[in-house]
Every structure is written in C-alpha cells, then in structure tokens.
C-alpha cells in the first residue's frame, strides 16, 4: 500500500498543478447545492481519506452520486490534496539534510527520482484530465439529475483509479530498481525526502520573491509620491510667498494627494498579502516567507515618512493655545474661534466653533482658512439677526446642527460655494451634490417644503428648526437620526408612503408635536424616535397591526387608526360547560357595540347570542360535540363594522377512573397510582404529576405513556397532591383527576 503522504502529494501535483507552498493553491468556491455540506464533511476527515486509495475512490463516487457539481469536484480533489500535504518538522529537515550531505550520490539520486516523479505526475495529470472530460460528457449526455450518471461515473471512477494505481506502481518499481542498483533502500528514501524538502523550500522562495516584488512596488510608489510632492511644493513657493494664504492652500491640497497615494500603496500591498494567504491556503507559510524577507522592517522605513510628517505638523502648533480639558488646540482669528484638528491623513484642519465679534450685517461668511489652515467643519451658535450664511468650498460636511440653532436663530439661507466638492445649496438649503440627500435646513424658516427627488433626510437636517410646517416629498425613503430634534414649533408631520425607516431620536424633544401620520411602508423606527414630544402626541396609522401601530403600542404611545378587533374564545370546550366569549376593540371612532354569533361547522344558520350592544362579553353552552364557528362583529361610532372569527372544538370529557393505593402513608413508604379509564376509549395515555400543596411547581413522574402503574415515594412528610391526566391517541382533550395524599413522619 502506498504511503498516504506520497499518494496525496502526487494527487496534489497532478490535479491542476496545485502546491500549498508555491503560491498557486486553489480554494474550493462556495456553492449553494445541498450536496456541498455532505462533500465538505467528507473532505474534513482527511486522515481517513488519506489512508488508502479506496477512500479517495469512495469520496469521488460519493460526490458524483450526490449530484455534486462537476466543477466543484475538480476543485475539491485539489483541496483534499492541499490539506493533506503535511509539513515536515524543521528538526527532521535539518537531520535529513545533514545525512544527505554525507552521501555523495544523493544529488544524483534526487534528480533521478525527481524525473521519475515528474513522469508519474504527468501520467496522473493526463488521467485526471481524461476523467474530467468524461464527466463533462456524462452531464452533457444525461443531464444533471439523470440516474444513469451514477452508473457511468462509477465505471469512469474505476478507470481513473486504475490509471493512478498504475502510475504509482511504475514509480514504485523504478525506485525499487534504483535501490537495487545503489544497494541501499534507505539512501533512496533519503533522496526522496530531500527532493520533497527542496520542493517545499522552493515554494517558500517563490512566495518570498512575490512578496519582495509587491513590497518593492509599494516602496517605489511611495517614493514617487514624495518626489512629486516635494517638486510640487518647490513650485508653489516659486509662485507664491512662503506662509501666504495661497501657498498654504496649495500645499494643503498637495498634502492630501500625497496621503491618498501613500494609503493607496499600503492598501494595495495589504490586498496582495490577503490574496496570497488565501491562494496558498496556509497563512503560516506566507508569514514565514514575509519574515524571511524582513518586510516588516522595510514597511517601518516607509512609515517613518509618516512620523516625519507628524513631527512637522506638531512643530507648527506651538503658536496655538492648548486646552487641557478639551485636549485640543485652539486659535482665534478675526473674532472667530477655531479648534485645530490633527490627523496624518488630513494634516491640519480647523473647525469654526464660535464668533465673538459684533455683527453689523444680516450676512456672515465662514472663512475658508484660519492661519492658512483649511476650515473643513462648522459647529457654533450663530449671532442673532444673521439671515444669510456663506460656506466655503473647504467645508466637508454640514447639517442642521452645524450652527447650534439656538432660540432666536434667524438664518433663512445657507449659501454653499459652487466649487464645494461635497455638497451644494439650492434655494438656501443644503443638499448632497446629487440632490438626493437633504443635509441642512436654515433654522429661521417657518415653512419648509422639501423638493421632490430627495430620498434621504440627513442626520440633524432640521435640528432646532423653527419650522411650524414641513412638507415631505413622495420620493422620500428614509429619515436620519436626530433629523427633527428640538423643532419646537412643529405640531404635526405626515410621513410619505415610500418611507421605510425613521431614525433614532428623529423627533427628539419636539415639544409641540401632537400628530405623526406614519404609513404601513415604514418597517423600522429607531430608538426613542418620539421621546419628549407633546403629551397628546399620537401616531396615526393606515393599517391594523402595521409596524407603526405595533411600535406605538410597545412604547405606550397614543394610537389612532383603523378599528382593531380581537376575539378571545376557548379552543377546546367540554360538552355541557359554559364558556365566555370576550371582545376587545381599539382605535376607530370609539363608542363600540358588540355582537356575538356561533354555529356548528357545516350548518348554514348562525345562532345570535347578542346583537349590537355595549356588553363586550357573553357566555355560551354548546349542546353537541363538534367544531363550532364563532363570529364577533364590532361597530364603532362611524358605523364601521369589523368582523373576527374563531373556532371552538366541543368534546366529551374522558372518564378518568384512576385510583391510588392509599391516602395516608408513612415517610419512606410509597403510594401506587393505578391509571384507568372509566369507559372503553381504546388505547389511552397517562401523565402523572405530584407536588406538595405549598409548592407551585409540579414534579413530572411520568409523561404521557401507556404505563398504567406509577409508584411515587415522597421525600418529606407533608400534604401532597397527585394529578393524573389522560388522553386517547385520537382525542387530545384531557380528563384530569386529583388525589390528596398525606405523608406522616
């Protein structure tokens, strides 16, 4: 029998020339077919598969018989081989290499074995290729599900295994002849091991070389980016005075481009390493090759450029004031207070946070730069009487909370520079560049109509708005978090039919909001979306049990919507018992009237138990066995009538004739429960429970069983209750019987 390691190594080389350490491994693609789980379970038991050739043959047969896709069969053959290719311990490699160096003929033997091995690999590869072609022909002839495939595949499988076995036999015969010529079988084994080690090391060298090439590419890209940056900076200083606003603006743009190029180079290298690990299928092998190359050291050399840039940035901050509590740098220029932000990606940027000067106009322009630093953010309280705000092309994001919008805010228009690459303004409101997202609404506007084509109301878009009337477009699909927070004047809002999501805290602290019309299209309402609204706040729904209605009920919010009716009725009733039918009505116009009807299933005429009256509960006593239909009608003050139906199964209670052996016993004694039915119901099943009278939980002594004799031995002296339930195999209704048993000391 062939060595499992040799066998799987040969299959590995033959089936698509796969090598786990050569960087050309093939990973089986994910597929949805039910047979995949079974096939993968087989491949996971690789030790069993690797024991002998018949195991591999069984695997192939199982895959073919299960209808597993032929393309995946090819991949799984390779995957099995790759996973079974075990690593030789380093100490073994060292020992074998030392022995080999002492044998002058090892290199020649190794080369001869390698040539014979290659011949065997070629024969096996040809056999597997023929096998794949034959499998393809089977599917073309018989189709994917034809049972004939199994029989034909078994024959092909047998031929394949014969060819593989023949190739192995030839290889083994060659090694035996070689051993006889050399006079040492051990020498042949050492030469073969040496060859295998060399192949593995060659694979790692290949990986190392690929990593080195990728790393060099990364370094070259970073170096080129810095050369371009330095050349561009020199050109800027030739054109503009050093330290000028124009020079700072240009250099800031160049710095952004530099960082983008550097990050792109690192991202490309990381993507390459991820792909390499996935293809090889052994992350440790790739890590070893990477360490061998000392890539980490070279990466650190490249990253040193970032540290240099950081040092340059920090050296410029000496002129700014550091706030220990805020842990930030601040700078004041032209009565504006700026927070200075630092990042390796964006360099130095500023956020306008306050204005301390006098305002002699109803217009305000947010500066594009502060001390030559781009002002990319705005977040401060606008002075009173400002009605128009101008925003530069440097600002990257803006929403309704950007100006704090405190009480008395009068801004009616926000004008964004037309060259801003992130957003635009139309009619004084701020949108994304494509116009599909509303980002900021001037807080001073009392009426707002959001234009059609807007799909999303951005987070905080209406924050602290004074709008008393807001009209949303039919194109709207989602409302962001805090979108309408603190809109004190807003009394009602109608959500359009297309909206599917309302964000968390969307209407937080809208103290005047009394009404929100929410359609059934809404599938999600975020956390505390209506927290802090008016005490009369009500959600108006257009459908019973819509998401909005359920949300309101779960969060104890007032609901207005279509009349909702529930009917509480017993599913199973004992013949002769009197049972209640109870109605529950909600919403609609109130002042509900209830009518109850019932009939035996199959009858055409209903029995009226109650016409429309205020009473919401009635009692009925069915007189015959069988299934009954129950109908409830509810009418509200507008005359709207809603019906609700239920079914009720009326059956005869089983006669439980069970007895117990004693009503009083001593502690340590037993009581026997003799289960029996009082009539011939056919086969009966019995369940037995007991508990102390002071306990709440029953002990299950026997679940439903045909066993009729049950022995109970109470652990403590006390008063006990025994319950016996019975049912037939064709009737689920239970006949119960209880017994009191006293256990004395």
Helices and strands as residue ranges (DSSP letters): H 4-14, H 35-44, H 46-50, H 53-65, H 70-84, H 90-102, H 106-142, H 148-182, H 185-239, H 245-280, H 283-293, H 295-316, G 317-319, E 321-323, E 328-333, E 336-343, E 347-355, E 363-365, E 369-370, E 373-378, E 388-391, E 413-416, E 423-426, E 429-432, E 437-440, E 447-449, E 456-457, E 469-471, E 478-479, E 492-494, E 501-502, E 515-518, E 524-525, E 538-541, H 547-554, E 558-560, E 564-568, E 572-574, E 579-586, E 593-600, E 607-613, E 617-620, E 626-635, E 641-651, E 659-660, E 664-666, E 671-674, E 684-692, E 699-705, E 709-712, E 719-728, E 735-744
